[in-house]
Amino acid sequence: MQGLGKDVQKAGQAIERAADR
């Protein structure tokens, strides 16, 4: 379950980058 948190953080960063566009 620990690996999931990292995936969520990566996804959050990707979303923020997309929203920044």
C-alpha positions in Angstrom: 0.0 0.0 0.0 3.0 2.3 0.5 3.8 2.3 -3.2 0.2 3.5 -3.9 0.9 6.8 -2.1 3.9 7.5 -4.4 1.7 6.8 -7.5 -0.9 9.2 -6.2 1.7 11.9 -5.7 3.0 11.3 -9.2 -0.5 11.5 -10.6 -1.2 14.7 -8.6 1.9 16.3 -10.0 1.0 15.4 -13.6 -2.5 16.8 -13.1 -1.1 20.1 -11.7 1.2 20.3 -14.7 -1.7 19.7 -17.1 -3.8 22.3 -15.3 -0.8 24.8 -15.5 -1.1 24.6 -19.2 
